[in-house]
């Protein structure tokens, strides 16, 4: 009986540790400064477009 209780306790603890949410990276102090640091003069903008066309038979 002691082994069953111990194994259930260990299994529950393992599930709780595995279910802990990941910590997010801290937000930058100044979002405008962070954005401007990514922009470089003379570089273009990359634009990707995806479209799908579906039609039903009439």
N, CA, C and O atoms as a GROMACS GRO file, in nm:
protein
  232
    1UNK      N    1   0.082  -0.119   0.000
    1UNK     CA    2   0.000   0.000   0.000
    1UNK      C    3   0.086   0.126   0.000
    1UNK      O    4   0.054   0.225  -0.065
    2UNK      N    5   0.198   0.120   0.074
    2UNK     CA    6   0.288   0.235   0.078
    2UNK      C    7   0.349   0.262  -0.059
    2UNK      O    8   0.369   0.377  -0.098
    3UNK      N    9   0.378   0.155  -0.133
    3UNK     CA   10   0.435   0.172  -0.267
    3UNK      C   11   0.336   0.238  -0.360
    3UNK      O   12   0.374   0.322  -0.442
    4UNK      N   13   0.209   0.203  -0.350
    4UNK     CA   14   0.105   0.262  -0.435
    4UNK      C   15   0.093   0.411  -0.407
    4UNK      O   16   0.090   0.492  -0.499
    5UNK      N   17   0.087   0.447  -0.280
    5UNK     CA   18   0.076   0.588  -0.243
    5UNK      C   19   0.200   0.665  -0.290
    5UNK      O   20   0.189   0.776  -0.342
    6UNK      N   21   0.317   0.606  -0.271
    6UNK     CA   22   0.440   0.672  -0.313
    6UNK      C   23   0.445   0.688  -0.464
    6UNK      O   24   0.486   0.793  -0.513
    7UNK      N   25   0.403   0.586  -0.539
    7UNK     CA   26   0.407   0.597  -0.686
    7UNK      C   27   0.305   0.697  -0.737
    7UNK      O   28   0.332   0.769  -0.833
    8UNK      N   29   0.187   0.703  -0.676
    8UNK     CA   30   0.087   0.803  -0.715
    8UNK      C   31   0.138   0.943  -0.684
    8UNK      O   32   0.117   1.034  -0.764
    9UNK      N   33   0.203   0.962  -0.573
    9UNK     CA   34   0.258   1.092  -0.536
    9UNK      C   35   0.366   1.135  -0.635
    9UNK      O   36   0.369   1.250  -0.678
   10UNK      N   37   0.454   1.043  -0.671
   10UNK     CA   38   0.560   1.075  -0.767
   10UNK      C   39   0.502   1.106  -0.904
   10UNK      O   40   0.547   1.200  -0.971
   11UNK      N   41   0.403   1.029  -0.948
   11UNK     CA   42   0.341   1.053  -1.078
   11UNK      C   43   0.270   1.188  -1.082
   11UNK      O   44   0.278   1.260  -1.181
   12UNK      N   45   0.200   1.223  -0.974
   12UNK     CA   46   0.132   1.351  -0.967
   12UNK      C   47   0.233   1.466  -0.968
   12UNK      O   48   0.211   1.567  -1.036
   13UNK      N   49   0.340   1.452  -0.895
   13UNK     CA   50   0.443   1.557  -0.893
   13UNK      C   51   0.506   1.573  -1.031
   13UNK      O   52   0.534   1.685  -1.073
   14UNK      N   53   0.528   1.463  -1.101
   14UNK     CA   54   0.586   1.470  -1.235
   14UNK      C   55   0.491   1.541  -1.332
   14UNK      O   56   0.536   1.620  -1.416
   15UNK      N   57   0.362   1.515  -1.320
   15UNK     CA   58   0.266   1.583  -1.407
   15UNK      C   59   0.258   1.732  -1.378
   15UNK      O   60   0.247   1.813  -1.469
   16UNK      N   61   0.263   1.767  -1.251
   16UNK     CA   62   0.257   1.909  -1.215
   16UNK      C   63   0.380   1.985  -1.263
   16UNK      O   64   0.369   2.099  -1.306
   17UNK      N   65   0.496   1.923  -1.256
   17UNK     CA   66   0.618   1.987  -1.303
   17UNK      C   67   0.615   2.001  -1.454
   17UNK      O   68   0.656   2.104  -1.507
   18UNK      N   69   0.566   1.899  -1.525
   18UNK     CA   70   0.560   1.904  -1.671
   18UNK      C   71   0.457   2.003  -1.719
   18UNK      O   72   0.471   2.057  -1.829
   19UNK      N   73   0.353   2.029  -1.641
   19UNK     CA   74   0.246   2.118  -1.684
   19UNK      C   75   0.272   2.264  -1.652
   19UNK      O   76   0.189   2.349  -1.682
   20UNK      N   77   0.385   2.296  -1.591
   20UNK     CA   78   0.416   2.434  -1.556
   20UNK      C   79   0.435   2.515  -1.684
   20UNK      O   80   0.505   2.471  -1.775
   21UNK      N   81   0.373   2.632  -1.694
   21UNK     CA   82   0.385   2.713  -1.815
   21UNK      C   83   0.526   2.769  -1.833
   21UNK      O   84   0.596   2.797  -1.735
   22UNK      N   85   0.565   2.784  -1.957
   22UNK     CA   86   0.696   2.840  -1.988
   22UNK      C   87   0.694   2.991  -1.960
   22UNK      O   88   0.592   3.056  -1.978
   23UNK      N   89   0.805   3.043  -1.918
   23UNK     CA   90   0.814   3.185  -1.891
   23UNK      C   91   0.837   3.261  -2.020
   23UNK      O   92   0.922   3.223  -2.100
   24UNK      N   93   0.763   3.367  -2.040
   24UNK     CA   94   0.778   3.449  -2.159
   24UNK      C   95   0.899   3.541  -2.143
   24UNK      O   96   0.939   3.575  -2.031
   25UNK      N   97   0.956   3.580  -2.256
   25UNK     CA   98   1.069   3.672  -2.253
   25UNK      C   99   1.019   3.809  -2.206
   25UNK      O  100   0.906   3.847  -2.238
   26UNK      N  101   1.099   3.881  -2.133
   26UNK     CA  102   1.055   4.012  -2.085
   26UNK      C  103   1.035   4.108  -2.202
   26UNK      O  104   1.111   4.107  -2.298
   27UNK      N  105   0.933   4.190  -2.192
   27UNK     CA  106   0.901   4.286  -2.296
   27UNK      C  107   1.007   4.396  -2.298
   27UNK      O  108   1.060   4.433  -2.194
   28UNK      N  109   1.038   4.448  -2.418
   28UNK     CA  110   1.136   4.558  -2.423
   28UNK      C  111   1.081   4.682  -2.353
   28UNK      O  112   0.960   4.705  -2.350
   29UNK      N  113   1.171   4.759  -2.296
   29UNK     CA  114   1.129   4.877  -2.223
   29UNK      C  115   1.066   4.982  -2.315
   29UNK      O  116   0.969   5.047  -2.276
   30UNK      N  117   1.120   4.997  -2.436
   30UNK     CA  118   1.068   5.096  -2.530
   30UNK      C  119   1.042   5.027  -2.664
   30UNK      O  120   1.137   4.999  -2.737
   31UNK      N  121   0.915   4.999  -2.698
   31UNK     CA  122   0.886   4.928  -2.822
   31UNK      C  123   0.928   5.004  -2.947
   31UNK      O  124   0.967   4.942  -3.046
   32UNK      N  125   0.921   5.137  -2.944
   32UNK     CA  126   0.960   5.216  -3.061
   32UNK      C  127   1.110   5.203  -3.085
   32UNK      O  128   1.154   5.188  -3.199
   33UNK      N  129   1.188   5.207  -2.980
   33UNK     CA  130   1.333   5.192  -2.992
   33UNK      C  131   1.369   5.052  -3.043
   33UNK      O  132   1.460   5.037  -3.124
   34UNK      N  133   1.297   4.951  -2.995
   34UNK     CA  134   1.322   4.814  -3.041
   34UNK      C  135   1.290   4.800  -3.189
   34UNK      O  136   1.363   4.732  -3.261
   35UNK      N  137   1.182   4.862  -3.235
   35UNK     CA  138   1.146   4.857  -3.377
   35UNK      C  139   1.247   4.932  -3.463
   35UNK      O  140   1.286   4.883  -3.569
   36UNK      N  141   1.288   5.047  -3.420
   36UNK     CA  142   1.385   5.125  -3.498
   36UNK      C  143   1.521   5.055  -3.505
   36UNK      O  144   1.594   5.074  -3.602
   37UNK      N  145   1.554   4.976  -3.406
   37UNK     CA  146   1.681   4.904  -3.411
   37UNK      C  147   1.678   4.794  -3.516
   37UNK      O  148   1.784   4.752  -3.563
   38UNK      N  149   1.560   4.748  -3.555
   38UNK     CA  150   1.547   4.644  -3.657
   38UNK      C  151   1.548   4.703  -3.798
   38UNK      O  152   1.575   4.630  -3.894
   39UNK      N  153   1.517   4.831  -3.813
   39UNK     CA  154   1.512   4.896  -3.944
   39UNK      C  155   1.651   4.942  -3.985
   39UNK      O  156   1.724   5.001  -3.905
   40UNK      N  157   1.687   4.915  -4.112
   40UNK     CA  158   1.817   4.954  -4.163
   40UNK      C  159   1.795   5.036  -4.290
   40UNK      O  160   1.716   4.997  -4.376
   41UNK      N  161   1.864   5.150  -4.302
   41UNK     CA  162   1.851   5.235  -4.419
   41UNK      C  163   1.901   5.163  -4.543
   41UNK      O  164   2.005   5.096  -4.539
   42UNK      N  165   1.828   5.175  -4.653
   42UNK     CA  166   1.870   5.116  -4.779
   42UNK      C  167   1.821   4.973  -4.799
   42UNK      O  168   1.847   4.913  -4.904
   43UNK      N  169   1.754   4.919  -4.704
   43UNK     CA  170   1.702   4.783  -4.715
   43UNK      C  171   1.553   4.788  -4.749
   43UNK      O  172   1.481   4.876  -4.702
   44UNK      N  173   1.510   4.694  -4.831
   44UNK     CA  174   1.370   4.689  -4.871
   44UNK      C  175   1.286   4.615  -4.769
   44UNK      O  176   1.333   4.566  -4.667
   45UNK      N  177   1.159   4.608  -4.802
   45UNK     CA  178   1.064   4.538  -4.718
   45UNK      C  179   1.029   4.407  -4.784
   45UNK      O  180   1.000   4.404  -4.904
   46UNK      N  181   1.032   4.299  -4.710
   46UNK     CA  182   0.994   4.169  -4.764
   46UNK      C  183   0.844   4.152  -4.744
   46UNK      O  184   0.791   4.169  -4.634
   47UNK      N  185   0.776   4.117  -4.852
   47UNK     CA  186   0.632   4.102  -4.846
   47UNK      C  187   0.595   3.968  -4.906
   47UNK      O  188   0.637   3.936  -5.018
   48UNK      N  189   0.520   3.890  -4.836
   48UNK     CA  190   0.476   3.759  -4.883
   48UNK      C  191   0.324   3.757  -4.880
   48UNK      O  192   0.262   3.794  -4.780
   49UNK      N  193   0.265   3.712  -4.990
   49UNK     CA  194   0.120   3.705  -4.997
   49UNK      C  195   0.080   3.564  -5.036
   49UNK      O  196   0.143   3.502  -5.122
   50UNK      N  197  -0.022   3.514  -4.974
   50UNK     CA  198  -0.075   3.382  -5.003
   50UNK      C  199  -0.224   3.395  -5.024
   50UNK      O  200  -0.295   3.449  -4.939
   51UNK      N  201  -0.271   3.345  -5.136
   51UNK     CA  202  -0.415   3.350  -5.161
   51UNK      C  203  -0.460   3.215  -5.216
   51UNK      O  204  -0.386   3.147  -5.287
   52UNK      N  205  -0.580   3.180  -5.180
   52UNK     CA  206  -0.638   3.056  -5.232
   52UNK      C  207  -0.772   3.090  -5.295
   52UNK      O  208  -0.845   3.177  -5.247
   53UNK      N  209  -0.802   3.021  -5.403
   53UNK     CA  210  -0.927   3.043  -5.474
   53UNK      C  211  -1.005   2.914  -5.471
   53UNK      O  212  -0.959   2.810  -5.519
   54UNK      N  213  -1.121   2.922  -5.416
   54UNK     CA  214  -1.208   2.805  -5.414
   54UNK      C  215  -1.337   2.839  -5.486
   54UNK      O  216  -1.391   2.949  -5.470
   55UNK      N  217  -1.384   2.747  -5.563
   55UNK     CA  218  -1.510   2.771  -5.634
   55UNK      C  219  -1.596   2.646  -5.623
   55UNK      O  220  -1.546   2.534  -5.620
   56UNK      N  221  -1.724   2.670  -5.618
   56UNK     CA  222  -1.814   2.557  -5.611
   56UNK      C  223  -1.877   2.536  -5.749
   56UNK      O  224  -1.904   2.633  -5.819
   57UNK      N  225  -1.899   2.413  -5.787
   57UNK     CA  226  -1.961   2.389  -5.917
   57UNK      C  227  -2.103   2.441  -5.919
   57UNK      O  228  -2.179   2.421  -5.824
   58UNK      N  229  -2.139   2.507  -6.028
   58UNK     CA  230  -2.275   2.561  -6.036
   58UNK      C  231  -2.351   2.503  -6.151
   58UNK      O  232  -2.468   2.538  -6.172
   0.00000   0.00000   0.00000
